[in-house]
Amino acid sequence: MARLKTTLLLAALTGLFLFIGYSFGGRQGAFLALGLAAVMNIGSYWFSDRIVLAMYGAKEISSSGNPRLHAMVRELAQHAGLPMPRLYLVNLPVPNAFATGRNERHAALAVTSGILEVLEEKELRAVLAHELSHVKNRDMLVSTIAATLAGALSYLAQMAYWGGLGGGGGWGNNRDRGGGAGAIVLILLSPLIATLLHLAVSRSREYLADESGAKISGDPLALASALRKIHASTRARPLIPQPRYEATAHLFIMNPFKPSFLLSLFSTHPPVEERVKRLEGMVNGRRRT
């Protein structure tokens, strides 16, 4: 299923690039877009994890740099039957984490500096188990590619909005006209990008990762407590969203950005209240379906 979703995602990207290329440059633009789509398809499969990590300036954490974190992840990975993933630190004040990579042997877990400060050890352990579940459930390839491609399309739309695509082709050289055409592109592309994400990334994957992560860590209530803390901290100090970053919101265990119209389109996270109830239901033997 993951391979089918990835194939459909790459096909959708190619179609969008061809449409945009033909709209702005006719046949020549379509050929140029086809070449760009080919590069993006190959790059997004092999390097999407590196692209996402680079976007956030993630730095690899060595075993000597944080031996406690490495030991924690190693123990959880062994329990889940997974190879030890690479660990990265993202210098962000909001507590959060995400997993990326194309398969189990090329997986990476990223944690923010905020999560290391806010959560207790058992809560951090539960969050890491959640992210390892995304690796075990094999849904991170689609999520990472979706983030990379949607981010690229968002950036392309922003270029059009600011006249980056209005300087030539059929739109003329007038910046105002380019900006007007770009605004139309932005309006048209935003729901398309959002649809692309929703088709590729199901909300049910978070419920599944919560459940399987709680089983790996053996502590559903610790994950519930962590989700409450992350939610409260994000509401108090959310990140200001930027177009190319908004499309990566679904990678995180919880959306770290300030609410906006675009983020409402891109939202793939279920309500935190429902996630907490399901985790508490696991303890009480009343897990909701």
N, C-alpha and C positions, 0 to 999 in steps of 0.2 A: 504493500500500500504506500509506503514511504517513497519507493522508487517511482510509482505512478504519479504521486503528488508532485515529486520533483520534476518529472518529465512534463507534466501539464503546466507547472510553474514556469519552466524555461520556455515552453512553447508560447505561453501567454506573453512573456517578456519580448520574445522575438516579434510577435504580432504587433505589440504596442510600438516597438521601435520602428518597424516598417511603416506603420500608420503615421507616426510622427515624422519620419524621414520623408515620406511621400507628400505629406501635407505642406512641409516647408520647402522641399527642394525637388519635387516631382520625381521622375525616374532616377535621376542622379542621387537625390537625397535618399531614395529607397535603397539603392545599392550601398550607399555609405552607412545607412542604418543597419543593413543586413550584416555588414562587416563588423560594426560595433556590437551588434547583438551576439555574433559568434564569439567575439572576444569576451563579452560579459558572461555568456553561458559557460565557457570554459573556466574563466576566472572565478565565477561565483561558486562553481562546484569544488574546485581545488583550493581556492584561497579565501572563501567567504569568511571562515573563522578568523583568519589573520586580518582581514579587512575590518571586521567588527571590532576586534581587539585593538587595532590601530586607531579606529575612530575615537575610542575612549582613552587612548594613551595608556593602555594596560601594560604593566610591567610584570615579568615573570617572577614568582616567589620561589626562591631556592629553599632546599630543605634546611640549610643552615640559617637562612633569613627568618624563617618562622617554623621551627621544628614541631611545635605543638599543632599547628594547622595541618602540616604534612602528615603527622601521625594520625590525626583525626580522619582525614580524607582517606588515607591508606587503609585504615581499619574498616571504614564504611564501604570502600570499593571492594575489599576482600569479601565482606558480608554480602554484597550485591553480586559478586562473581564478575567483577569488572577489572580491567587493567587500571593502574594508577594514572589518573589524568594529570595534565600539566595544570599548575595553579598560577593565577594572575591576580594582581591587585590593581583596582581602578580607583584613582584618587578623587572620590566623590564623597561629600558629607552625608548624603542620604544612605541609610542602610539598605543594601540590596545585593543580589547575586544573580548570575546567569551561567548557563552551560552553552558551549558552542563546539563545532567540529563536525566532520562528515561521517564519522563512525566511532565505535568504542575505542579503537586503537589510535585515533587522532582527536581525542576529546580534550577540552580545556574547561576548567571551572574558574570563573572570575568572581571575586568578592570586592565590594567597595570598602574603603577605609572606614566609612561610617558604620558598616555592619559589625566590624571587629570591635568597635567602641560601644555600640548600643546593646548588643545581644549578650546574654549569658552563654556559657560554654554549651550547655545542653540545647539551648535554642539555636545557636550557630550550627551545632552538629545536626539538628533536625533540618535546617535550611540546606545544608550541604547534601544531606540524604535526598532531599527533594530534587536538587539539581542533578544528582547522580541518577535519579529515576528517569529524568529526561534522556540521559545517555542510554540507560538500560532499555527504555521504551522505544529508542531509535527515532525520536521525533525531532531531534535537534538539527539534523541536516536540513529538513524542510524549513524549520524556523529560521535558521541562519541564512539560508539562501533567500528566503522571503524578505528578511531584514535588509540584506545587501541590495537586492533588486528593487525593492520598494523604496529604499533610501536613494538609489540612483535615479529612479523615476521622479521622486520628489525633488531632488536636486535639479533635474532637467526641467521640471515645471517651474522651479524658482528662477532658473536662468532665463526661461521664456518670459516670465513675469517682469524681470528687470531689464528686458530688452536684449538679453544675450543671444536669443534666436531671432531677434527682430532686425538685426543689422544687415541681413541679406535675403536672398531667395524671394519668394512671392510676397513677403510682407513689406518690402521696401526698407529704406535706410532710416526712416524717421523713428527716433527713440520712443516718442509717444505712441506711434502706431505699433511699434514692437512691444511696448509694454501692454497695450490694449490686447494685442493678439496673445501675449504671454498670459494675461489674466484669464483669457478664455481657455488656454491650455491648462492652466492651474485648476480652474473650475472643473474641467472635464477629467483631468487626470486624477485628482484627489479621490473621488469615489471609485475610480477604476483601481487605484492602488489599494484602497481600503477593501474592495471586493476581493482583490488578489490575496490579501492577507487573510481575510476571513475564510476563503476557500481553502487556503493552505494550512491555517492554524486554527484548530478547533478549541473552543473553551473547555471541552471535556478533557483535554490533555492535562490541564492544570489540576482538575479533580483527581485524575488518575495518578499524576505525579505526587500530589498530596498524600493519597492513600498508600501508594507503593513506597514513597519516601518515609512515611510514618512507620511502615513495617520494617524498613531497613534500619532505621534509627531505634525502633522499638519504643518510641515516645510520641504519640500523636498530640498530646497536650503541649509538649514543648514546641512543636511546629505551630500549633494554634496560637500559643503565646507569642512566638516570633512574628507571625503574620499580623497580630494586633499591634505589636511594637513598630513594625515596619510601616504599617498603614498610618499609625498616629504620627510617626516622624515625617513621613512623606507629606501628609496633610499640613504639618506645621512648617516644613521647609522643602517644598517641592522644587524640582529642577525646572528652569524656564525652558520650554521646548523650542527646538530649532528644527526646521523642516527635515533635514537629512537624518536627525536623531529620532524624530517622532516614530518613524517606521520600525525602529528597533525596540519599542516599548514592550512588545510581546515577549522578548527574550528574557526579561527580568522576572523574578518571582512575583513582583508586584510593580505596576506602572509607577515609575519614579517622577513623572513629569506633572507639571501644573495642568489642570484640565483646560482643554481648548476645543474648538470646533473640530479641528483635524484629528485630535486625539480621540474624540468621541467616535469618529469614523473608524480609526485604527484599533479601537479597544477590542482586545480578545481575552481579557481577564474576567473571570466570573466575580461576583460580589464577594468581598472578604468575609462578610457575615455568614454567607452560605458555606464558604470553605471552612470556617471555624466550626460551624454547626456539624458539618460532616465529620470533621476530625474528632470532635467531642463525642459524636455518635459512635465512632469506632471503639471508644473506651467503654461506653455504656451498652455496647452490643446492639445499637439501634442505628447503624449507618444508613443514611438516607440514600435512595437510589434515584 
